Amino acid sequence: MVAGRQLFPSSEGRLWARGHAPLLVDTSQQPPAGPRGIHSGTTWGAAPYPVLVADPFGDVVEVNEAAATLFPTAVPGAWLRRVVPEWIADAHARTGSPAAKTGDAAGSTASSASPSACPAHGPVGDRTFEARPTRTDDGDVVWWLVDDTDRRLAEDALASERTRTAFLADASSALLSSLDVERCMEVTARLAAEHLADAAVVVAPPRGGKVPLAHCGPDGDVVHRQVRADLEQLPGLTDALRGFPPVPSPWIDPAAVPRWAVPDRFTDPVGSAVVTPLPGHGVPAGALVLLRSGRRPAFTASEETFARLFASRAGAAMSAARMYAEQAAITTALMRELLPPRLHGVHGVEFAGKYLPSGQADRVGGDFYDVHPGTDEGQESLVVLGDVCGKGLDAAVLTGKVRNTVQALVPLAGDHQRLLGLLNGALMNSHHTRFVTLALASVVRSGATVRLRVTSAGHPAPLIVRADGRVETVETRGTLVGAFWDIGSTTAQVELAPGETCLFFTDGITEGRGGPSGDELFGVRRLESALARCAGLPAEAVVEHVQMLAAQWVGRGAHDDMATVAVTAPHHAHLSAVNGRSRGRYTA
């Protein structure tokens, strides 16, 4: 006893103020000491989950049976920090300290809801718990421990799945944004290295004895290369390239990963590897190799499954890009044969042609033209201008058939009616239901003039612009080809003096709608007026002028295919190249 004060020892003989000077408590202000088991009769004493009571100074007051099982050394009087995990002791220091208690006594009305009484969370052994504090009337803190291990695991799994789903969605968008094979390989390697592993290698099917690769290391840079490699060196790679299911990563010896399969900037030893196929549309698009350094944990079964999900999307994108590249190559090869040729002067006669397809995305359509030169200077050249019914790909297919058939019939070009009859029979016996209109002209130079034999088969009659600007219509007409078994036509004889031009055109020129009202036909009169201003011009200038005016007339409106061919007798000509076997060519 010191001046009416006494030192209150703890149950273990320690002072209230641990590690500090003894705490002096005025006994005259203290309630009489009572038994510390006053809480044993409350509801929490029989609670099925752990409940632990500690006083404001960090001593254990009471524990229920569940808490005693969880914390065997947590007996009344024990120092809380020595018998429970640190995160609980720290939470109690914030919640049940004398300062907090004094604050409550000063007038706090809801201490359990104050910031200092927030729940805490942490591990106990291999489980996780949430500790929720409740302040008692005498200042002690009751800690209710709720085992939330399963809930936390479920929340973590849900968050992980959400993250993976978002990644797969973003990856699909990035992969499908390009139809270039190398670009798809690059995106696949970069995404895999960034989100799935430390490094990634995309292996495309071998071509010509070489294996195309796309490496991506920890730096995110993608390197494309082609190597001559033994694919058997990497276990599971040949099977993956054939589309077989992947082998589990524990079966792959990291030391067996060949150097060509490791990015140059991946300097750490390989600790684990995953090899999974990139499934395509019926044919495997390649394989994906994931590498992890030895400093990181090996791939789990869940990570391998997720890698296969990513690989399925990457494989579909690469397969689509490869199919597109193959189809584009085929289309390009076919286009070379279907596109109208560039015309030049032949045997002292100027030829020029121009073609404008109906759609901006189309390169070929139903209009076509060809010039089949004579084998020598005195032999006629055959000019063909045609218009297949319809437009688009179907019309282009029939266009190719008509052009090839006409080319085969060129030896019969001296008799236009016979040539048209044979072509008509070929189309009538075809599965195509379309027809074609044609204009034929056999052209030969005779001195300073150019002679033409012109035949129309259901096609607009060509126009002639004379040297003085007069425009004439060639008197020829006939039946369209491929619609009736019996056809007929008339052939007109035409002569062109130097500087005069015969213009062949398709109805896409005259029937183009536009102008100020947007729905007015370009018409024959406008064509004749445009042609009258072309007197004396070279063939190339004539077709350019006509096509320009027609295109300006229709503007951005819809129009049919437009094709024009000009045959011009030049003012002056000289032989540029001729021998006994190749075609002679005159230039103006």
C-alpha positions in Angstrom: 0.0 0.0 0.0 1.4 3.4 -1.1 -0.6 6.5 0.0 -3.9 4.7 -0.4 -2.8 3.1 -3.8 -1.8 -0.5 -4.5 -0.2 -2.3 -7.3 -2.5 -4.7 -9.1 -0.5 -7.8 -10.2 -1.7 -9.9 -13.1 -2.7 -13.5 -12.6 0.8 -14.5 -13.5 2.4 -12.1 -11.1 3.1 -9.5 -13.8 2.1 -5.9 -13.5 -0.6 -4.4 -15.7 1.8 -2.3 -17.6 3.9 -4.9 -19.3 7.5 -3.9 -20.0 6.9 -0.4 -18.5 6.7 1.2 -15.1 4.1 -0.3 -12.7 0.7 1.2 -13.2 -0.7 2.8 -10.1 -4.5 2.3 -9.7 -6.6 4.3 -7.2 -8.4 1.5 -5.2 -10.9 4.0 -3.9 -12.3 4.4 -7.4 -12.2 0.6 -8.2 -15.2 -1.6 -7.8 -14.8 -4.6 -5.5 -13.1 -7.5 -7.1 -15.4 -10.2 -8.3 -14.9 -13.6 -9.9 -13.5 -13.4 -13.5 -16.0 -16.1 -14.6 -18.9 -13.8 -14.9 -19.0 -14.3 -18.7 -19.3 -18.1 -18.5 -23.0 -18.0 -18.3 -23.4 -15.8 -21.4 -24.4 -17.2 -24.8 -20.9 -17.2 -26.3 -19.7 -19.7 -23.7 -21.4 -22.5 -25.6 -20.9 -21.0 -29.1 -19.8 -23.6 -31.7 -17.0 -21.4 -33.0 -14.0 -20.0 -31.0 -14.7 -17.1 -28.7 -11.9 -15.5 -26.7 -12.2 -12.7 -24.1 -9.3 -10.4 -23.3 -9.1 -7.4 -21.0 -7.9 -3.9 -22.3 -4.3 -4.6 -21.3 -3.9 -7.8 -23.4 -4.5 -10.6 -20.8 -6.8 -13.5 -21.6 -9.9 -13.5 -19.4 -11.8 -16.4 -20.7 -12.0 -18.8 -23.7 -14.7 -21.2 -24.7 -14.2 -24.8 -25.6 -13.7 -24.2 -29.3 -11.2 -21.4 -28.7 -9.3 -23.6 -26.2 -9.0 -26.3 -28.9 -7.8 -23.7 -31.4 -5.4 -22.0 -29.0 -4.3 -24.6 -26.4 -2.1 -22.2 -24.5 -4.8 -19.5 -24.3 -5.8 -19.9 -20.6 -7.1 -17.2 -18.4 -4.3 -14.9 -17.3 -2.1 -15.7 -20.2 -0.7 -12.8 -22.2 -2.7 -12.6 -25.4 0.3 -11.8 -27.7 2.0 -15.1 -26.6 -0.9 -17.5 -27.2 -2.6 -16.2 -30.4 -1.4 -15.2 -33.9 0.1 -11.7 -34.1 -2.7 -10.4 -36.3 -5.3 -11.0 -33.5 -3.0 -9.5 -30.9 -2.5 -6.4 -33.1 -6.2 -6.1 -33.6 -6.8 -6.3 -29.9 -4.2 -3.6 -29.3 -6.1 -1.3 -31.5 -9.5 -2.3 -30.2 -9.1 -3.0 -26.5 -6.2 -0.8 -25.4 -6.6 1.4 -22.3 -6.7 4.5 -24.6 -9.6 3.0 -26.5 -11.3 2.1 -23.2 -10.8 5.7 -21.9 -12.3 7.0 -25.1 -15.4 4.7 -24.6 -15.8 6.0 -21.0 -15.6 9.5 -22.3 -18.8 9.1 -24.1 -18.6 6.7 -27.0 -22.0 5.2 -27.6 -21.1 2.5 -30.2 -17.6 1.3 -29.5 -18.1 -1.9 -31.3 -18.9 0.0 -34.5 -16.0 2.5 -34.1 -13.0 2.4 -36.5 -10.9 0.9 -33.7 -13.4 -2.1 -33.4 -13.2 -3.2 -37.0 -13.0 -7.0 -37.7 -9.6 -8.5 -38.5 -8.7 -11.3 -40.8 -5.8 -13.7 -40.9 -4.5 -17.3 -40.8 -4.5 -19.8 -38.0 -2.6 -22.8 -39.1 -3.8 -23.9 -42.5 -7.2 -22.1 -42.1 -8.3 -18.5 -42.2 -10.5 -16.7 -39.7 -12.3 -13.4 -39.4 -12.1 -12.0 -35.8 -15.0 -9.8 -34.9 -14.7 -7.7 -31.6 -17.5 -6.9 -29.2 -16.9 -4.6 -26.2 -18.4 -5.7 -22.8 -19.8 -3.4 -20.2 -16.7 -3.8 -18.0 -14.3 -2.9 -20.9 -13.2 -6.4 -21.9 -13.3 -7.3 -25.6 -14.9 -10.5 -26.8 -13.4 -11.9 -30.0 -15.6 -14.0 -32.1 -13.6 -16.1 -34.6 -15.4 -17.2 -37.7 -13.7 -19.8 -40.0 -14.1 -18.3 -43.5 -11.5 -20.5 -45.2 -14.0 -22.0 -47.7 -15.7 -18.7 -48.3 -12.3 -17.0 -49.0 -11.2 -19.8 -51.2 -14.5 -19.5 -53.2 -14.1 -15.7 -53.4 -10.5 -16.1 -54.6 -11.6 -18.7 -57.1 -14.4 -16.5 -58.4 -12.1 -13.5 -58.6 -9.5 -15.7 -60.5 -12.2 -16.9 -62.9 -13.4 -13.4 -63.5 -9.9 -12.3 -64.2 -9.3 -15.2 -66.6 -12.6 -14.7 -68.3 -11.7 -11.0 -68.9 -8.3 -12.0 -70.1 -9.7 -14.5 -72.6 -12.2 -11.9 -73.9 -9.5 -9.3 -74.4 -7.2 -11.9 -75.9 -9.9 -13.0 -78.4 -10.4 -9.4 -79.4 -6.7 -8.8 -79.9 -6.2 -12.1 -81.8 -9.2 -11.5 -84.1 -8.2 -7.9 -84.9 -5.8 -9.1 -87.6 -6.0 -11.7 -90.4 -2.2 -11.7 -90.8 -0.6 -15.0 -89.7 2.6 -13.5 -88.3 0.7 -10.9 -86.5 -1.5 -13.6 -84.8 1.7 -15.5 -83.8 3.1 -12.3 -82.4 0.0 -11.5 -80.3 -0.2 -15.1 -79.1 3.4 -15.2 -77.9 3.2 -11.8 -76.2 -0.1 -12.5 -74.3 1.1 -15.9 -73.2 4.5 -14.6 -71.9 2.7 -11.7 -70.1 -0.1 -13.6 -68.5 0.7 -17.3 -68.5 4.4 -17.8 -68.1 7.8 -16.1 -68.1 8.4 -16.8 -71.8 6.4 -18.3 -74.7 7.2 -19.7 -78.1 4.6 -20.2 -80.9 5.6 -23.0 -83.2 3.9 -23.0 -86.7 3.8 -26.2 -88.8 7.1 -26.7 -90.7 7.3 -25.4 -94.2 10.1 -26.4 -96.6 12.1 -28.1 -93.9 12.1 -25.0 -91.7 10.0 -24.3 -88.6 8.5 -20.8 -88.2 8.8 -19.6 -84.6 7.7 -16.5 -82.6 9.6 -16.0 -79.4 8.6 -13.7 -76.5 10.7 -13.4 -73.4 10.2 -11.5 -70.1 10.9 -8.2 -71.9 7.8 -8.5 -74.1 9.6 -8.2 -77.4 8.6 -10.7 -80.0 11.2 -12.2 -82.4 10.2 -14.1 -85.6 12.6 -16.6 -87.0 12.8 -19.8 -89.0 15.0 -22.6 -87.8 15.9 -26.1 -89.0 15.3 -28.1 -85.9 14.6 -31.6 -84.7 11.1 -31.3 -83.2 11.5 -34.6 -81.4 13.9 -32.8 -79.0 11.0 -31.2 -77.2 8.8 -33.9 -75.7 5.2 -33.6 -76.9 5.9 -31.0 -79.6 5.4 -33.3 -82.6 2.2 -34.6 -81.1 0.9 -31.1 -80.4 1.6 -30.1 -84.0 -0.5 -33.1 -85.1 -3.3 -31.9 -82.8 -3.0 -34.6 -80.2 -3.8 -33.8 -76.5 -0.8 -32.3 -74.6 1.3 -34.3 -72.2 1.2 -33.1 -68.6 4.0 -30.7 -67.8 5.5 -32.9 -65.0 6.4 -35.4 -67.8 8.5 -32.8 -69.5 12.1 -32.6 -68.3 13.0 -28.9 -68.2 16.6 -29.8 -69.1 15.4 -31.4 -72.3 14.0 -28.1 -73.7 16.3 -27.4 -76.7 18.0 -24.0 -77.0 16.1 -23.1 -80.2 12.9 -23.2 -78.2 14.1 -20.7 -75.6 14.0 -16.9 -76.3 17.5 -15.3 -76.3 16.7 -13.0 -73.4 15.4 -15.8 -71.2 18.6 -16.4 -69.3 17.3 -18.3 -66.3 17.3 -22.1 -66.2 14.0 -23.5 -67.3 12.1 -24.8 -64.3 9.0 -26.1 -66.0 7.4 -26.2 -69.4 4.0 -26.7 -71.0 3.5 -27.8 -74.6 -0.1 -27.5 -75.9 -1.6 -27.7 -79.4 -3.1 -24.7 -81.1 -6.2 -26.3 -82.6 -7.4 -24.9 -85.9 -10.4 -25.5 -88.2 -9.8 -29.1 -88.9 -6.1 -28.8 -89.2 -3.8 -27.8 -86.2 -2.6 -24.2 -86.5 0.6 -25.0 -84.5 1.8 -25.4 -80.9 2.3 -23.2 -77.9 5.3 -23.7 -75.6 5.2 -22.0 -72.2 8.4 -21.7 -70.1 8.8 -20.8 -66.5 12.1 -20.2 -64.7 13.3 -22.4 -61.9 12.8 -19.6 -59.4 9.0 -19.8 -59.8 6.6 -22.7 -58.9 5.9 -25.2 -61.6 2.7 -25.1 -63.6 -0.4 -26.4 -61.8 -3.1 -28.5 -63.3 -5.4 -25.5 -63.3 -2.9 -23.3 -65.1 -2.3 -26.0 -67.7 -6.1 -26.2 -68.3 -6.3 -22.4 -68.6 -3.4 -22.4 -71.1 -5.3 -24.9 -73.3 -8.4 -22.5 -73.2 -6.2 -19.7 -74.4 -4.5 -21.9 -77.0 -7.9 -22.8 -78.4 -8.7 -19.2 -79.1 -5.2 -18.5 -80.4 -5.4 -21.5 -82.7 -8.7 -20.5 -84.1 -7.4 -17.0 -84.9 -4.2 -18.3 -86.5 -6.2 -20.9 -88.5 -8.6 -18.2 -89.7 -5.6 -16.0 -90.7 -3.9 -18.8 -92.5 -7.1 -19.7 -94.4 -7.6 -16.0 -95.3 -4.0 -15.8 -96.6 -4.5 -19.0 -98.7 -7.8 -17.7 -100.1 -6.3 -14.3 -100.8 -3.4 -16.0 -102.7 -5.9 -18.0 -104.7 -8.1 -15.0 -105.4 -5.0 -13.0 -106.5 -4.0 -15.7 -108.9 -7.5 -15.9 -110.4 -7.8 -12.1 -110.6 -4.8 -12.0 -112.8 -6.7 -14.0 -115.4 -10.1 -12.3 -114.9 -9.0 -8.7 -114.9 -9.1 -6.9 -118.2 -5.6 -6.6 -119.8 -3.7 -3.4 -120.4 -3.9 -2.7 -124.1 -1.2 -1.4 -126.4 -0.7 -0.6 -130.0 -0.5 -3.6 -132.3 0.4 -3.6 -136.0 0.1 0.1 -136.4 -3.3 0.4 -134.6 -3.8 2.0 -131.2 -5.9 0.0 -128.7 -6.8 1.3 -125.2 -9.3 0.0 -122.6 -10.5 1.0 -119.2 -12.7 -0.8 -116.7 -14.6 0.4 -113.6 -16.3 -2.4 -111.5 -19.7 -1.7 -110.0 -18.7 -2.1 -106.4 -15.8 -0.4 -104.6 -14.8 -3.7 -103.0 -15.0 -5.6 -106.3 -12.1 -5.9 -108.7 -13.8 -8.0 -111.4 -17.4 -8.2 -112.5 -19.5 -8.8 -115.6 -17.8 -6.5 -118.1 -14.7 -7.5 -120.0 -12.6 -6.9 -123.1 -9.7 -8.5 -124.9 -7.6 -7.8 -128.0 -6.3 -10.9 -129.7 -3.5 -9.7 -132.1 -2.9 -11.2 -135.5 0.2 -13.2 -135.8 1.7 -10.8 -138.4 1.2 -7.3 -139.8 -1.3 -8.2 -142.4 -3.6 -10.4 -140.3 -6.6 -9.1 -138.5 -6.6 -8.5 -134.7 -9.8 -9.5 -132.9 -11.4 -7.0 -130.4 -13.9 -8.4 -128.0 -16.0 -6.3 -125.6 -18.7 -8.1 -123.6 -21.2 -7.6 -120.8 -22.4 -10.6 -118.7 -25.9 -10.4 -117.2 -25.6 -9.5 -113.5 -22.5 -8.5 -111.5 -20.3 -9.7 -108.8 -18.6 -13.1 -108.4 -21.1 -15.2 -110.4 -20.9 -12.8 -113.3 -17.1 -12.9 -113.1 -17.0 -16.7 -113.2 -19.1 -16.6 -116.5 -16.9 -13.8 -117.7 -13.8 -16.1 -117.4 -15.6 -18.9 -119.2 -16.6 -16.6 -122.1 -13.2 -15.1 -122.5 -11.5 -18.5 -122.5 -14.0 -19.8 -125.1 -13.6 -16.9 -127.4 -9.8 -17.2 -127.1 -10.1 -20.8 -128.2 -12.3 -19.7 -131.2 -9.9 -17.0 -132.4 -8.8 -19.1 -135.4 -12.5 -18.7 -136.6 -12.5 -14.9 -136.1 -12.8 -14.4 -139.8 -16.5 -15.5 -139.6 -18.1 -13.6 -136.8 -21.5 -15.4 -137.1 -19.9 -18.8 -136.8 -17.8 -17.7 -133.8 -20.9 -16.3 -132.1 -22.9 -19.5 -132.9 -20.3 -21.8 -131.4 -20.0 -19.6 -128.3 -23.8 -19.6 -128.0 -23.9 -23.4 -128.1 -21.3 -23.6 -125.4 -23.3 -21.3 -123.1 -26.6 -23.0 -123.8 -25.1 -26.3 -122.8 -23.7 -24.9 -119.6 -25.3 -24.9 -116.1 -25.2 -21.1 -116.1 -28.5 -19.4 -116.6 -26.9 -16.0 -117.5 -26.5 -14.5 -121.0 -23.9 -12.2 -122.4 -23.9 -9.4 -125.0 -20.9 -9.0 -127.2 -19.3 -6.6 -129.7 -16.7 -8.0 -132.0 -14.3 -6.2 -134.3 -11.7 -7.6 -136.7 -9.1 -4.8 -137.1 -6.4 -4.5 -139.7 -4.2 -1.5 -140.9 -4.3 -0.8 -144.6 -1.9 2.0 -145.5 -2.8 5.1 -143.5 -6.3 3.8 -142.7 -7.6 1.2 -140.3 -10.4 -1.1 -141.5 -12.9 -2.8 -139.1 -15.5 -5.5 -139.5 -17.9 -4.8 -136.5 -20.6 -7.2 -135.3 -23.0 -6.7 -132.3 -24.6 -9.5 -130.5 -27.2 -7.8 -128.3 -24.7 -5.1 -127.5 -24.9 -1.3 -127.8 -23.6 -0.3 -131.2 -20.1 1.4 -131.1 -19.6 5.0 -131.9 -17.1 6.6 -134.3 -15.6 10.1 -133.9 -14.3 11.5 -137.1 -11.4 13.8 -137.5 -13.7 16.8 -137.8 -15.6 15.9 -134.5 -18.6 14.3 -136.1 -19.9 11.3 -134.2 -21.5 8.3 -136.1 -23.1 5.1 -134.9 -22.0 1.9 -136.5 -25.0 0.1 -138.1 -24.8 -3.3 -136.5 -27.1 -5.4 -134.4 -27.7 -8.9 -133.3 -29.1 -11.4 -130.8 -27.6 -11.7 -127.3 -25.6 -14.9 -126.6 -26.6 -17.7 -124.3 -30.4 -17.0 -124.1 -31.7 -18.6 -127.3 -30.7 -21.6 -129.4 -31.0 -19.6 -132.7 -29.2 -16.3 -132.9 -28.4 -13.9 -135.7 -26.4 -10.7 -136.3 -25.3 -8.3 -138.9 -21.7 -7.2 -139.6 -20.7 -3.6 -140.6 -17.7 -2.5 -142.5 -15.9 0.6 -141.1 -12.8 2.6 -142.1 -10.9 5.0 -139.8 -8.8 7.8 -141.2 -5.7 9.0 -139.2 -6.9 10.5 -135.9 -10.3 8.9 -135.9 -11.5 6.5 -133.2 -14.1 3.8 -132.9 -15.3 3.5 -129.3 -16.9 0.3 -127.9 -18.7 0.6 -124.6 -21.0 -1.3 -122.2 -24.4 -0.1 -121.0 -22.9 0.8 -117.7 -21.7 4.0 -119.4 -25.0 5.2 -120.9 -27.2 3.8 -118.1 -25.3 5.3 -115.2 -27.6 7.4 -113.1 -26.6 10.6 -111.4 -26.3 14.2 -112.3 -28.0 17.1 -110.4 -31.1 15.1 -109.6 -29.1 11.9 -108.8 -31.4 9.8 -110.9 -30.8 11.0 -114.5 -29.2 8.7 -117.1 -25.9 9.6 -118.6 -27.4 8.6 -121.9 -26.1 8.3 -125.5 -26.3 12.0 -126.2 -23.9 12.9 -123.4 -21.6 10.1 -124.6 -21.7 11.5 -128.1 -21.0 15.0 -126.9 -18.1 13.8 -124.8 -16.7 11.8 -127.7 -17.0 14.8 -130.1 -14.4 16.6 -128.0 -12.0 13.7 -128.5 -11.4 14.1 -132.2 -7.8 13.6 -133.0 -6.9 12.3 -129.5 -4.9 9.1 -128.9 -7.0 6.0 -127.9 -5.7 6.2 -124.3 -7.0 9.8 -123.9 -10.4 8.9 -125.4 -11.2 6.2 -122.9 -9.8 8.3 -120.0 -12.0 11.2 -121.0 -15.2 9.1 -121.4 -14.7 7.2 -118.2 -13.9 10.3 -116.2 -17.1 12.0 -117.3 -19.2 8.9 -116.6 -17.7 8.5 -113.2 -18.3 12.1 -112.3 -21.9 11.8 -113.5 -22.8 8.9 -111.2 -20.7 10.3 -108.3 -20.9 8.0 -105.3 -24.1 6.5 -106.4 -24.6 2.8 -107.4 -23.8 2.0 -111.0 -23.2 -1.0 -113.2 -19.8 -2.1 -114.4 -18.3 0.3 -116.9 -16.0 -0.8 -119.7 -14.7 1.1 -122.8 -12.3 0.1 -125.6 -11.0 2.6 -128.2 -9.6 1.6 -131.6 -7.7 4.5 -133.2 -5.9 5.1 -136.4 -2.8 7.0 -135.4 -1.7 10.1 -137.3 1.8 8.7 -137.8 3.2 5.3 -137.1 6.4 3.4 -137.3 7.4 -0.2 -136.7 8.9 -0.6 -133.2 9.7 -4.3 -133.1 9.1 -7.2 -135.4 10.6 -10.5 -136.3 9.4 -13.6 -138.0 7.9 -15.2 -135.0 6.7 -12.5 -132.5 4.1 -9.8 -133.0 5.1 -6.6 -134.7 4.2 -3.4 -132.8 3.7 0.1 -134.0 3.7 3.2 -131.8 2.3 6.6 -132.6 
